């Protein structure tokens, strides 16, 4: 089997989708213009989707209160330092930055809605090209 998407219930999927498109390079491949405002966002490879929606609206996980190691969305970054600076300027907040002994560089941030996002530059890439 192949992974198609991961779904997240969020407070403002319309604004969040626009931010992810503008600042993380995702593309909207399907959206619903009325509640629950579902958006399917594709990464640059077009092989994995992030689904965001607001349904049910009273059951949004407390992303800002959750340890990022409980849930985060990780992105491959060629230049985590430059991407970190750009995302901070766009409203993200820094959680932590780690350089592993193998040469990997990981940056944990929170998007403007509190969801943890990680920038990953692996010394040994884990994904196929």
C-alpha positions in Angstrom: 0.0 0.0 0.0 1.0 3.6 -0.5 0.3 6.4 1.9 -2.2 8.9 0.3 -2.8 11.6 3.0 -2.8 12.6 6.6 -5.8 14.5 7.9 -5.9 17.2 10.5 -8.8 19.0 12.1 -7.8 22.7 12.3 -9.4 26.0 13.3 -9.1 27.9 10.0 -8.4 25.6 7.1 -8.9 28.3 4.5 -6.2 30.6 5.9 -4.0 27.7 6.8 -4.1 26.3 3.3 -3.2 29.7 1.9 -0.2 30.0 4.3 1.0 26.5 3.4 0.7 27.2 -0.3 2.5 30.5 0.0 5.2 29.6 2.5 5.8 25.9 2.2 5.2 25.4 -1.5 2.2 23.1 -1.2 -0.5 23.0 -3.9 -4.2 22.8 -3.4 -5.4 19.8 -5.4 -9.0 19.7 -4.1 -11.0 22.0 -1.9 -14.5 22.5 -0.6 -15.8 26.1 -0.5 -18.2 25.6 2.3 -18.0 24.0 5.8 -16.0 21.9 6.6 -13.7 23.8 4.2 -11.7 20.7 3.3 -8.4 21.3 1.5 -6.1 18.6 0.1 -2.6 20.0 -0.2 0.1 18.2 -2.2 3.8 18.4 -1.7 6.1 19.2 -4.5 6.4 15.6 -5.5 2.6 15.3 -5.8 2.8 11.9 -4.1 1.6 12.8 -0.6 -1.3 14.9 0.6 -2.1 16.8 3.7 -5.8 17.2 4.3 -7.0 20.0 6.5 -10.6 20.7 7.5 -12.8 22.1 10.3 -15.0 19.2 11.3 -16.3 19.0 13.9 -15.4 22.6 14.9 -15.6 21.9 18.6 -13.0 19.2 18.5 -9.8 21.0 17.4 -6.8 19.4 19.1 -4.9 21.8 21.3 -1.9 21.9 18.9 -0.3 24.8 20.7 -0.3 22.9 24.0 0.9 19.6 22.5 4.6 18.6 22.6 5.8 18.7 19.0 7.0 15.1 19.4 3.4 14.0 19.8 2.5 15.4 16.4 4.4 17.4 13.7 4.4 17.6 10.0 7.9 17.3 8.6 9.2 18.8 5.3 12.4 18.1 3.5 14.5 21.3 3.4 17.5 21.9 1.2 18.4 24.9 3.4 16.8 24.7 6.8 18.4 27.9 8.0 17.0 30.0 5.1 13.7 28.3 5.3 13.6 28.9 9.1 14.2 32.7 8.6 11.5 32.9 5.9 8.9 31.0 8.0 9.7 33.1 11.1 9.1 36.2 9.0 5.8 34.7 7.8 4.5 34.2 11.4 5.9 30.8 12.4 7.6 30.5 15.8 10.8 28.6 16.7 10.6 25.7 19.0 14.1 24.2 18.7 16.9 23.6 16.3 19.0 20.4 16.3 22.1 19.3 14.5 22.6 15.6 14.8 26.0 13.9 15.0 25.4 12.3 11.6 25.2 15.8 10.0 21.4 16.1 9.8 19.9 19.5 10.5 16.3 19.6 12.1 14.3 22.7 12.8 11.1 22.5 14.8 8.7 25.4 14.4 5.0 26.1 15.0 2.8 27.5 12.2 0.7 30.6 13.0 -2.1 28.2 14.3 0.2 26.3 16.6 0.7 23.1 14.6 4.3 21.8 14.9 6.2 21.7 11.6 9.7 20.4 11.2 12.3 21.2 8.5 14.6 18.3 7.8 17.9 18.2 6.0 19.0 14.6 6.5 22.6 13.6 6.1 21.3 10.4 4.5 17.9 11.2 2.8 15.2 8.8 3.7 12.9 9.4 0.8 13.4 8.3 -2.8 13.9 11.1 -5.3 
